[in-house]
């Protein structure tokens, strides 16, 4: 674990109604506890609070820093803030696939550079991004996905 350098990214998901569980403050509190409990080497934190996902300047800065190998892992409260569209999800998975990103963590799941992790993250990001375009079926898909994850 000593070669893993983490960035924390805080953001607001546009797939959910804004509520208390998505506030940046609460994300910071929960992730501080998570980092402490898991003894993770966090070297920097980034924060975007634009709900639309169109103004992600801190995300862009973090990704440039990861590409230049200043860090190799990302921690987020929830996977829904990882990508705003299919293209950015694909880019994130490709960085994980080639080893630029070694690990992506959320409060509930750790994704590494193994086939099962990448498949699960791809499915999850795909459903999240699909929901952005077709939000009517969000609850049904979340129930199916959560049942699949809990059986793992």
C-alpha positions in Angstrom: 0.0 0.0 0.0 3.0 2.4 0.5 3.2 3.0 -3.3 -0.4 4.1 -3.5 -0.9 7.8 -3.4 -4.5 8.9 -3.2 -6.5 12.0 -4.2 -9.9 12.6 -2.7 -12.5 14.0 -5.0 -15.7 15.6 -3.6 -18.5 16.5 -5.9 -22.3 16.6 -6.3 -24.0 14.0 -8.4 -26.5 15.2 -10.9 -28.3 11.8 -10.9 -29.8 12.4 -7.5 -31.9 15.1 -6.0 -29.7 17.3 -3.9 -29.9 16.1 -0.3 -28.0 16.0 2.9 -26.1 12.9 2.0 -24.6 14.6 -1.0 -23.3 17.7 0.6 -19.6 18.3 0.3 -19.3 18.8 4.1 -20.8 15.4 4.8 -18.6 13.8 2.1 -15.6 15.3 3.8 -16.6 14.1 7.2 -17.3 10.5 6.0 -14.2 10.3 3.9 -12.0 11.6 6.6 -13.2 8.7 8.8 -12.7 6.3 5.9 -9.2 7.4 5.2 -8.3 7.2 8.9 -9.8 3.7 9.4 -8.0 2.4 6.3 -4.7 4.2 6.9 -4.6 5.7 3.3 -1.9 8.0 2.0 -3.9 11.0 0.8 -1.8 13.7 -0.8 -4.4 16.1 -2.0 -8.1 16.8 -2.1 -10.2 18.3 -4.9 -13.7 19.7 -4.8 -16.3 20.6 -7.5 -19.7 21.8 -6.3 -21.4 22.4 -9.7 -24.4 20.0 -9.8 -24.7 20.1 -13.5 -21.3 18.5 -14.0 -20.4 20.9 -16.7 -17.9 22.9 -14.6 -15.4 20.3 -13.3 -12.3 22.3 -13.2 -10.9 20.5 -10.1 -11.7 17.1 -11.6 -9.8 18.2 -14.8 -6.9 19.3 -12.7 -6.9 16.1 -10.7 -6.9 14.0 -13.8 -4.0 16.0 -15.3 -2.1 15.3 -12.1 -2.9 11.6 -12.2 -1.7 11.5 -15.9 1.6 13.0 -14.8 1.8 10.3 -12.1 1.7 12.5 -9.0 -0.9 10.1 -7.6 -2.3 6.8 -8.7 -5.5 6.3 -6.7 -8.9 8.1 -6.3 -11.2 8.1 -3.4 -14.8 9.3 -3.8 -17.9 9.2 -1.6 -20.0 7.6 -4.3 -19.2 6.4 -7.9 -21.9 8.7 -9.3 -19.5 11.7 -9.2 -16.8 9.9 -11.1 -18.1 10.6 -14.6 -20.5 12.9 -16.3 -20.9 11.0 -19.5 -20.0 7.8 -21.3 -16.8 9.2 -22.7 -15.4 10.3 -19.3 -16.3 6.9 -17.9 -14.5 5.1 -20.7 -11.4 7.3 -20.1 -11.4 6.5 -16.4 -11.7 2.8 -17.0 -8.9 3.0 -19.6 -6.6 4.7 -17.1 -7.4 1.9 -14.6 -6.8 -0.7 -17.3 -3.3 0.5 -18.3 -2.3 1.0 -14.6 -2.1 4.8 -14.5 -4.8 4.5 -11.9 -4.1 1.6 -9.5 -7.3 1.8 -7.4 -10.6 3.7 -7.2 -12.4 3.6 -3.8 -15.8 4.6 -2.7 -17.2 4.2 0.8 -18.6 0.8 -0.1 -16.4 -0.6 -2.9 -12.7 -0.8 -4.0 -12.0 -1.2 -7.7 -8.6 -2.4 -8.8 -7.0 -3.4 -12.1 -8.6 -6.8 -12.2 -11.2 -8.0 -14.6 -14.0 -8.3 -12.0 -13.4 -4.8 -10.6 -13.2 -3.1 -14.0 -16.4 -4.9 -15.2 -18.3 -3.9 -12.1 -17.1 -0.3 -12.3 -18.0 -0.2 -16.1 -21.5 -1.5 -15.4 -22.0 0.9 -12.5 -20.8 4.0 -14.4 -22.7 2.9 -17.5 -26.0 2.7 -15.5 -25.2 6.0 -13.8 -24.6 7.8 -17.1 -27.6 6.1 -18.7 -29.7 7.5 -15.8 -28.6 11.0 -16.7 -30.2 10.5 -20.1 -33.2 8.4 -18.9 -33.9 9.1 -15.3 -37.3 7.5 -15.2 -35.9 4.0 -14.4 -33.2 5.0 -11.9 -34.8 3.2 -8.9 -35.4 -0.1 -10.7 -31.8 -0.2 -12.0 -30.3 0.7 -8.7 -32.2 -2.1 -7.0 -31.0 -4.6 -9.6 -27.4 -3.4 -9.3 -27.4 -3.4 -5.5 -28.8 -6.9 -5.5 -26.1 -8.0 -7.9 -23.3 -6.4 -5.8 -24.6 -7.8 -2.5 -24.6 -11.3 -3.9 -20.9 -11.0 -4.9 
